[in-house]
Amino acid sequence: MELKKISDRIYYLTAEEETDRPVLGYVKGNKYSLAIDAGNSAKHVEKFYFELHKANLKLPDYTVITHWHWDHTFGMHAAAGKTIAGHETNNKLKEVMTWKWSAADMKARLETGKDIELCDRCIKIEYPNREDIKVISADIEFKGSVTLALGGIHCEIMETKAPHSEDSVLIYIPEEKTIFIGDADCEDYYDNNGQYDKEKLQAFIELIKGIEFNTYVLGHDEPQTKHEVITYLADELRKLHR
C-alpha cells in the first residue's frame, strides 16, 4: 500500500487485497483538494492521510464516493472535510446505517442476499471488533452531475448506471485527461451472481468511449490507458454474446 503519483495534480493510494481495501484517489487544486472514496475503515483513512502527509499534500477538503459498497464507504466518518455522494448512493448508505453487526445478523444478510461472502469475510478481518463499524451518509448529496472547481483544475462528478452497481459515480478531471471509475466496470456481485449484464456493459463501453481520457483509475487495480480498458471490456462483451 503506497501513494503513487499520476501527475503533479493527481495521486492514488494502492489497493490492499487482504481486506479488500480499494484504491483511494487524490486531486490537488490550487485552493481545494478532493479525495476519491473513503476506504473501508478509519484505519484505512489514517494510512491514506499518513501517506499524504509524507508527500506534503494537505488533507482533502472533500471526499466523493464512487458507490455504496462497504470497502469504499465505511471510512467516511473519519474523513476530513465534507463527504459527497450521489442521491442513490446516499439512499443506500441510509439503509446500511440500520444494519446490525452481530454474527447472527451478518449470517442472515448472507442468507437473504443482502450481503455477499467476500464482503462478509473481509469485514470480519478489517473489524475484529464489529462495534467499531460506523456507517454514515454523506454531508453533500447531488443528483445527475456536479462540477467542482478546485483551483486550476476541475472535477466533473457524474452518476451513472454501470455494470457493477446502479449507483455508480465517475470522477473526470478534464485538464489531466484522467478518470476515476471506482468499481463501475466490474461484474455485479449483488444482483447478478458475479456476472456482467450485457446491456449495462455495452452502455458503459459507449459512455467511456465518448470521454476524452488517457488514464483510467480503477478501484482495485493499477491504472490503465483508454485503449487497454476498452479492449478488455469489449472482449468481455464478446464473451457474453457467444
C-alpha distance (Angstrom), angle and dihedral (degrees) to the residues before:
residue distance angle dihedral
M1 . . .
E2 3.80 . .
L3 3.77 140.7 .
K4 3.79 111.9 -104.7
K5 3.78 128.3 -167.0
I6 3.79 122.2 -131.8
S7 3.80 94.2 172.6
D8 3.81 139.4 -25.9
R9 3.81 86.2 -79.2
I10 3.80 104.3 38.4
Y11 3.79 133.2 57.5
Y12 3.78 137.4 160.3
L13 3.79 138.4 -161.9
T14 3.79 110.6 -130.4
A15 3.80 122.1 -116.4
E16 3.79 124.5 -99.7
E17 3.79 116.8 -144.1
E18 3.82 103.4 -160.1
T19 3.80 95.6 73.6
D20 3.81 96.1 15.5
R21 3.81 93.9 -106.9
P22 3.81 106.7 176.9
V23 3.78 132.0 -142.8
L24 3.80 112.8 -78.2
G25 3.79 116.2 -151.9
Y26 3.79 132.5 -150.6
V27 3.80 129.9 -163.1
K28 3.82 117.8 -167.8
G29 3.79 117.6 -149.8
N30 3.77 127.7 -179.8
K31 3.80 89.9 -111.1
Y32 3.82 108.2 15.0
S33 3.77 137.1 23.5
L34 3.80 128.7 -146.7
A35 3.80 130.4 -154.4
I36 3.78 122.0 -155.7
D37 3.81 112.0 -138.2
A38 3.78 128.4 -6.6
G39 3.78 100.8 -123.1
N40 3.78 129.1 -128.2
S41 3.81 101.6 -71.7
A42 3.79 146.5 2.5
K43 3.81 87.4 -95.7
H44 3.80 90.0 57.2
V45 3.80 90.7 50.6
E46 3.81 90.2 47.3
K47 3.81 90.5 54.2
F48 3.81 91.0 49.0
Y49 3.80 93.1 50.1
F50 3.80 91.7 46.6
E51 3.81 89.3 56.1
L52 3.82 91.5 46.5
H53 3.81 89.4 52.4
K54 3.81 91.3 51.3
A55 3.81 89.0 53.0
N56 3.82 91.7 48.9
L57 3.80 91.6 -114.7
K58 3.78 119.6 142.0
L59 3.79 122.8 -122.6
P60 3.80 114.2 -88.5
D61 3.78 119.9 -89.2
Y62 3.80 88.9 -155.4
T63 3.79 135.9 22.6
V64 3.80 117.9 -160.5
I65 3.81 121.0 -159.8
T66 3.81 121.6 -137.8
H67 3.85 96.5 -159.2
W68 3.79 141.4 -24.1
H69 3.83 102.0 -94.3
W70 3.81 114.4 127.5
D71 3.80 97.1 -115.2
H72 3.81 90.9 60.3
T73 3.81 98.7 40.5
F74 3.81 115.5 29.5
G75 3.81 90.4 86.4
M76 3.81 93.2 57.2
H77 3.79 93.9 101.9
A78 3.82 89.0 60.1
A79 3.81 96.4 46.9
A80 3.79 120.5 117.3
G81 3.80 118.2 -124.6
K82 3.80 122.6 1.1
T83 3.80 126.6 -25.4
I84 3.81 121.4 -137.4
A85 3.81 128.4 -158.8
G86 3.76 138.2 166.5
H87 3.79 118.8 -106.0
E88 3.81 94.3 -104.2
T89 3.80 92.7 47.3
N90 3.77 92.3 50.0
N91 3.81 91.5 49.8
K92 3.79 90.3 53.1
L93 3.81 92.1 47.1
K94 3.81 89.5 54.3
E95 3.80 87.9 55.2
V96 3.82 92.9 48.4
M97 3.80 89.0 50.1
T98 3.83 87.0 69.0
W99 3.81 93.8 54.1
K100 3.79 119.2 109.9
W101 3.78 122.5 -143.0
S102 3.80 107.7 -145.9
A103 3.80 117.0 126.1
A104 3.80 89.0 -107.2
D105 3.81 93.4 50.9
M106 3.80 92.5 47.9
K107 3.80 91.3 48.6
A108 3.79 91.0 49.8
R109 3.81 91.5 53.8
L110 3.80 89.9 52.5
E111 3.79 90.8 51.3
T112 3.80 93.3 49.4
G113 3.81 94.5 42.6
K114 3.80 94.1 -117.0
D115 3.79 87.3 123.4
I116 3.80 135.4 20.9
E117 3.80 134.0 -128.1
L118 3.83 96.5 -111.5
C119 3.80 92.7 54.5
D120 3.80 92.5 42.8
R121 3.81 91.6 52.5
C122 3.81 95.6 45.0
I123 3.81 93.8 45.7
K124 3.79 89.3 55.8
I125 3.82 90.3 53.1
E126 3.81 95.8 44.2
Y127 3.81 91.3 44.6
P128 3.83 112.7 40.0
N129 3.81 83.5 168.6
R130 3.80 107.1 44.7
E131 3.81 89.9 -165.3
D132 3.81 85.1 77.9
I133 3.83 91.0 68.2
K134 3.81 110.6 109.1
V135 3.79 118.0 177.3
I136 3.79 119.8 -170.7
S137 3.79 137.1 170.8
A138 3.79 122.2 -118.1
D139 3.81 125.1 -83.7
I140 3.81 91.4 -134.7
E141 3.81 124.7 37.3
F142 3.79 126.3 -169.2
K143 3.79 138.2 -178.2
G144 3.78 124.8 -142.7
S145 3.78 104.4 -12.9
V146 3.77 142.5 -22.9
T147 3.81 133.0 -171.0
L148 3.80 121.9 -143.6
A149 3.80 119.9 -158.3
L150 3.79 105.8 -150.7
G151 3.78 96.2 176.1
G152 3.79 117.7 -80.3
I153 3.79 90.3 4.6
H154 3.81 137.3 57.8
C155 3.79 133.5 -148.8
E156 3.79 117.2 -152.2
I157 3.81 106.7 -157.4
M158 3.79 116.4 -166.7
E159 3.78 137.5 177.9
T160 3.80 115.4 -134.2
K161 3.78 138.3 168.1
A162 3.79 104.2 -117.8
P163 3.82 137.3 175.6
H164 3.81 93.8 -99.4
S165 3.79 102.1 46.2
E166 3.79 137.9 -3.6
D167 3.81 91.6 -129.6
S168 3.80 98.3 54.2
V169 3.81 119.6 150.6
L170 3.82 125.2 -161.8
I171 3.80 124.3 -156.4
Y172 3.81 114.9 -152.7
I173 3.80 123.8 -172.5
P174 3.83 104.8 -166.0
E175 3.81 97.4 -172.7
E176 3.82 89.3 57.9
K177 3.82 96.1 34.8
T178 3.80 87.8 -130.1
I179 3.80 130.1 134.7
F180 3.80 129.9 -167.6
I181 3.80 111.8 -154.8
G182 3.80 104.5 172.9
D183 3.80 105.6 -153.1
A184 3.81 95.0 -35.9
D185 3.81 95.7 126.2
C186 3.82 95.5 48.1
E187 3.78 127.6 100.5
D188 3.82 120.4 -86.0
Y189 3.80 110.3 -104.4
Y190 3.79 96.8 174.7
D191 3.79 105.1 48.2
N192 3.81 105.5 15.3
N193 3.83 106.8 40.0
G194 3.79 94.6 -106.6
Q195 3.80 92.9 -53.9
Y196 3.78 135.1 120.1
D197 3.78 121.8 -107.2
K198 3.81 105.8 -133.8
E199 3.79 96.6 -142.0
K200 3.80 94.4 47.1
L201 3.79 92.4 47.1
Q202 3.81 92.2 48.6
A203 3.81 91.2 49.3
F204 3.80 91.7 48.3
I205 3.80 92.5 50.9
E206 3.80 90.2 51.6
L207 3.80 90.6 47.6
I208 3.80 95.8 54.0
K209 3.81 92.2 41.7
G210 3.80 86.3 63.6
I211 3.82 94.7 52.6
E212 3.80 119.0 85.7
F213 3.79 106.3 -131.5
N214 3.78 139.4 136.1
T215 3.81 100.1 -170.0
Y216 3.80 122.9 52.3
V217 3.80 113.7 -168.8
L218 3.80 114.8 -156.1
G219 3.78 128.6 -158.8
H220 3.80 98.6 -120.2
D221 3.79 107.6 15.4
E222 3.78 143.9 49.2
P223 3.82 118.4 -71.6
Q224 3.80 119.0 -88.1
T225 3.78 136.8 -157.0
K226 3.79 121.7 -108.9
H227 3.79 90.7 -107.4
E228 3.80 92.6 51.1
V229 3.77 95.9 50.5
I230 3.79 96.7 43.6
T231 3.81 90.7 47.7
Y232 3.81 90.9 51.2
L233 3.79 96.1 45.7
A234 3.81 93.0 44.7
D235 3.80 88.4 53.7
E236 3.81 90.2 50.8
L237 3.79 89.4 50.6
R238 3.81 91.5 51.0
K239 3.81 89.6 53.7
L240 3.80 89.6 56.7
H241 3.80 91.0 54.5
R242 3.80 95.0 52.3
